[in-house]
Amino acid sequence: LLCVLCLLLPYRIAVELLRVVDNGMQPEPQTPLRAYVEEVYGIGADVDMCTKELVYSTSSLQDEAARAHVHELFPDSEECFAFGAEGDVCCSKIASGNVSRARGTTRWASNEGSLLYNPRRCDGGSTHRSKEIRDGDWVEVTRWGRSCRRLRWHSCEGLTAVRQFYRHDETPIPYGCWFFVASGTGVFVNVGRALRFDSRSTASEFFGSIYGDAHWCADAVNRGYDSILFRAETSHYVVHESRRDRDLTELVVCTGACASEELCGVCPPLELRTGAEASERCQCDETGGMLNCGAGRASAPACEESDSLSQTSMVAALAPTPLPSSPPSPHPPPRCYVRFDRSMFGRAGIGDITGKLATCAAFASMWGCVAAVPPPRETLSESHNDGRRVDASLWWDIYWKIDPTTLTRSAPTDGRVQRLSDQVPDGAYMRQWLLQRDGEVPVLELSFPSRDFWSDLHAEFALRTAASPTAPHARLTPVFTWELSALALRVGGDVIADLFGRYASCADDQSCPNACMHLRMGDMITEGRYPAGCTDVAAVARNAASLQRSTNSSRIFVMTDERRPAYLSSLRSALSQIYGTVRFEVDFDWEGRDLPNDNYFRMHALRAACNSFSALRANLEYHPKNLCNAGGRQLVDRTSTGRDWLPWRGRALECVRCS
């Protein structure tokens, strides 16, 4: 018996020891936070989630414990906003199926709501993220494939035929792989050597690209960069429903397979990484709805099949997105209107009329009012439009970017309307008028049937403005400036792309070989504005040769209202002896394009073309105001008169000499 006990005792001890060891090795139950981090960054990753901008929604997670963490972040009382390409979106709107967005458009992606802004972020975030990212950094990003995006944005990326607005060129170009910088996704790409911009508009100016962003990557690579980083937060298309600054930033990788392979899906043809320090390999799964690291990892739901381009004709894909019946207005209702009768404007060219519009807008906005002004048809002269009146459907926004809080088509007629004739109201009158609102939006109508604007009214409006520092918005009223309309910019880009090639624009490069000449003829000839012989082909050619010598330019674009075939032919021949490439505005095929049949619009598009095509120093405006004396000094010092009504990039630096 003792022998048996001696044999059994070691066995029982061993079993008990194994039981104790086994119990000690059992993993503790996973916390929701730990489960979430491991589904996003991988097993064993140690990540402080309070430093991350975004978290995945429950629909993007597989692990129940990971989903529990998201539920903890968003209790019923917690406000929730989803990440969006055009601004954040209220989660309740997505949950209710409401597809309208703050800009008056529909949702940008069919699976919006997969990424949410982290309500427990503790580092405050950055307001200039693109500047903080260093060359060679691995940064967290996200992206959608084209089947997820709103139909208008169905273009592929990489080496592809880029669809820009209403234009679609079938020639593939290296467009690059596009991402949103998105801390918290767990998917990293390397930025290499990056070109950085504070805004999309700054990037456009740098690349000289009024024609979209199609050639950005090619230009960046030519300059020795691998990628482009720009802050999209200030772009006109970004509207956050939360009204917060999210520092929305985009990254474009321009090198490697992003320049040689077409990218239509979610997974880009470049190295992706994951892990807390971007040290692990990430294998993207193309079936995911957004950029991801494959099976078992966080991934947005697949996109709705009905949104696929294969289900829709190309015509529908290019059509503008219809607005909802009652889009929300981003502007508060006006507190008052000042309506300017057309008697103040008369009929004149667009430079003259634009000066009057600026005066109206500045005076009205000083008092917090909107200026109601006549449309182009009632003010622009037929003499500059081949004897035709401007189309009745056109508004000033076809030429300029118009702020609706500054200029409007009409003022209410059913409320309190007060009228003044041949008088410019002073500060006392305006203050008294505004005090008599009685709950209605007041309208002040000004007419000037007996007074001339430039010889009389302009000075009085300026005096009233300067003498009214106590106006409620006097110190807030900005200097009134004019920016070309989006359509004018796009068509101007088309002109240059068609006549000189897609990558011809180089306005911000001081070594740019391009020059632009605006040869004003028309009424300048019929009214005898030029001295005799000044517009002869030989005289114009001498000025063009002087421009070429001072800028070392080899290509010239000529915009002119001259239409005599013999004159244009002689001028083309003379310029061809000076420049290697000569193009005129008449070389552009204006027919067959869905564009306004309007010379005023054409001039604005051509202004945009020149602004993009050549550097300021290579712009020559051939106009009587640019005539010079024998000593090379301008007879009219245009630099002392302020900015032109028409927005050149700046002043022409070359004088026009007649002899």
Secondary structure, 3 states (H helix, E strand, C coil): CHHHHHHHHHHHHHHHHHHHHHHHHCCCCCCHHHHHHHHHHCCCCCCCHHHCCEEECHHHCCCHHHHHHHHHHCCCCCCCEECCCCCCEEHHHHHCCCCECCCCCECCECCCCCEEECCCCCCCCCCCHHHHCCCCCEEEEECCCHHHECHHHCCCEEEECCEECCEECCCCEECCEEEEECCCCCCEEECCCEEEECCHHHHHHHHCCCCCCCCHHHHHHHCCCCEEEEECCCCCCCCCCCCCCCCCEEEEECCHHHHCCEECCCCCCCCCEECCCCCEECCCCCCCCCCCCCCCCCCCCCCCHHHCHHHCCHHHHHCCCCCCCCCCCCCCCCCCEEEECHHHCCCECHHHHHHHHHHHHHHHHHCCCEEECCCHHHCECHHHCCCCCCCCCCCHHHCECCCCCCEECCCCCCCCEEEEECCCCCHHHHHHHHHCCCCCCCEEEEECCCCCHHHHHHHHHHHHHHCCCCCCCCCCCCCCCCCECHHHHHHHHHHHHHHHCCCCCCCCCCCCCEEEEEECCCHHHHCCCCCCCCCCHHHHHHHHHHHHHHHCCCEEEEEECCCCHHHHHHHHHHHHCCCCEEEEHHHCCCCCCCCCCCHHHHHHHHHHHHHHHCCHHHEEEECHHHEECCCCCECCCHHHCCCCCCCCCCCCCCCECCC
